[in-house]
């Protein structure tokens, strides 16, 4: 494929980090509530590079209701580029 310098990758990867609480999680999407405004709900699908990781997390029980996560996304889009946060243990 084309050679991409690190500079273009990192600037392109920048977006907004959303601090949120998990409402529902599965291997295809995640539904979260904004920490700053609890009435605001977002549904994100996963960027291709994130899919395998989310499948792995899902296989191990996934995120539980109320788990705290940070989601990196491009403004105006509903694709999660990165998700940070430790899944809690399933009850």
Steps between C-alpha positions, in 0.01 A plus 500: 500500500594864499768615739356727764721707726420499869412869490198449278384200699502676834330818382232297324448282805426797720140553589291558806522293815163435659484396864201275535327219686409177327130424461532211256795327335536229241754406234337729241422818692509677832230722648618754755374789707704819515660553838465878465133484403314188603210565264722467196529147364736395220521182296838427341602230259868400488767607254648201314822509705294483820267215403730212592580650839130554575425142396767383746355714779156367415625141514626565853169637624510847351432834658230502766230757566654796682860436394692822436661538158663766287419489130697670226289606202490754221245777564178433315575131459384198696803278449717431803868524404628401843336388820689525827376358826519174687198272472373406844459135588162354405290433808 
